[in-house]
Amino acid sequence: MVQLLDEDIKTRDVLTWKGLHLFHFMSSSCSQKTRIVLNLKGLAWESHQLALRDGENFTDWYLGINPRGLVPTLVADGEVHIESNDIITLLEERYPEPKLIPAGAEDRMAELLEHEDDLHLDLRTITFRFTQRRGKQPKSDEAMANYRTGGTGTVLGREDPNKAREIAFWDTANTTGISDDAVRLSASRFREALDGLNDTLNASPYLMGGELSVLDVAWFIYVNRLRSCGYPMEALHPALTGWFDGLKARPEFAKEIAVPPEVQAAIDDHHAEQRREGRTLVDVAGLA
Ligand SMILES: N[C@@H](CCC(=O)N[C@@H](CS)C(=O)NCC(=O)O)C(=O)O
């Protein structure tokens, strides 16, 4: 669990906040995951939206509560929690109804969520190439300069290696761009993971058996993003399609993944160009 220690937190005003406050971004996958769990549990929370593309997650204020500069962050009665999977696990512990981690499966769930989180940079790699155009330099020099120096740089009292990994990702995206090799590697990791999920769903309605769990929420979000990037989900992993459509029909899920028409138009336009150039996700990753 990543509940920040007092020494990790530079932005002190949140320490007196009451109730649940979520810092998030509408189309961020990890934010969507957290919001769906809040919806399923019927919890009231205060929304604090950050515009990632304007660098609002790299300000001194925000780095003061999330030294990694990532969304989401949950402030719960003055405690600061980061990492979406830790946040949803915390919500499950504190608000056990409806149950979203089967009794006795807590350790197994932690492992499965870790596996999902390990693929997060792969999701970002694919997202930045295959949703709307991101421009030659997705993060401005000013945002990156703030990012490098802002916040304590520590998580749980120790210098945070994740921040260096994030900086390396953005430096690559800003300079050489996301390469075809990186796309191929990320897509092959997903293909393997999704094959496994497809086998599970051939045998049971949900990823942990007969009941919905946080694992379904986490993978629903990934599957949604990959589909919108042009990943051939139905052709490669057909069991995931019925599972996905069933979840998408639920309002708690549907409202969190709604895409504004102008964003959808920008994605469609980018895909049309990629089709003309033979540079779709299927083409680049050889997924056909
Ligand atoms: N492991 C983290 C990953 C969080 C993450 O990477 N969030 C993305 C949005 S989905 C983000 O904040 N990206 C920063 C940016 O795009 O500037 C978690 O699960 O919370």
The ligand as an SDF file (V2000), in Angstrom:
LIG
                    3D

 20 19  0  0  0  0  0  0  0  0999 V2000
    1.0730    2.9190  -11.4720 N   0  0  0  0  0  0  0  0  0  0  0  0
    0.3530    4.1650  -11.4980 C   0  0  0  0  0  0  0  0  0  0  0  0
    0.3340    4.6800  -12.9210 C   0  0  0  0  0  0  0  0  0  0  0  0
   -0.3250    6.0300  -12.9690 C   0  0  0  0  0  0  0  0  0  0  0  0
   -0.1510    6.7020  -14.3110 C   0  0  0  0  0  0  0  0  0  0  0  0
    0.7940    6.4320  -15.0750 O   0  0  0  0  0  0  0  0  0  0  0  0
   -1.0770    7.5830  -14.5990 N   0  0  0  0  0  0  0  0  0  0  0  0
   -1.0410    8.2850  -15.8460 C   0  0  0  0  0  0  0  0  0  0  0  0
   -2.4320    8.4840  -16.3950 C   0  0  0  0  0  0  0  0  0  0  0  0
   -3.2090    6.9340  -16.6910 S   0  0  0  0  0  0  0  0  0  0  0  0
   -0.4270    9.6560  -15.6270 C   0  0  0  0  0  0  0  0  0  0  0  0
   -0.6250   10.2640  -14.5900 O   0  0  0  0  0  0  0  0  0  0  0  0
    0.3590   10.1160  -16.6020 N   0  0  0  0  0  0  0  0  0  0  0  0
    1.0380   11.3580  -16.4840 C   0  0  0  0  0  0  0  0  0  0  0  0
    1.0560   12.1470  -17.7500 C   0  0  0  0  0  0  0  0  0  0  0  0
    0.5130   11.6880  -18.7710 O   0  0  0  0  0  0  0  0  0  0  0  0
    1.6070   13.2470  -17.7080 O   0  0  0  0  0  0  0  0  0  0  0  0
   -1.0740    3.9750  -10.9680 C   0  0  0  0  0  0  0  0  0  0  0  0
   -1.6250    2.8920  -11.1590 O   0  0  0  0  0  0  0  0  0  0  0  0
   -1.6180    4.9120  -10.3540 O   0  0  0  0  0  0  0  0  0  0  0  0
  1  2  1  0
  2  3  1  0
  2 18  1  0
  3  4  1  0
  4  5  1  0
  5  6  2  0
  5  7  1  0
  7  8  1  0
  8  9  1  0
  8 11  1  0
  9 10  1  0
 11 12  2  0
 11 13  1  0
 13 14  1  0
 14 15  1  0
 15 16  2  0
 15 17  1  0
 18 19  2  0
 18 20  1  0
M  END
$$$$
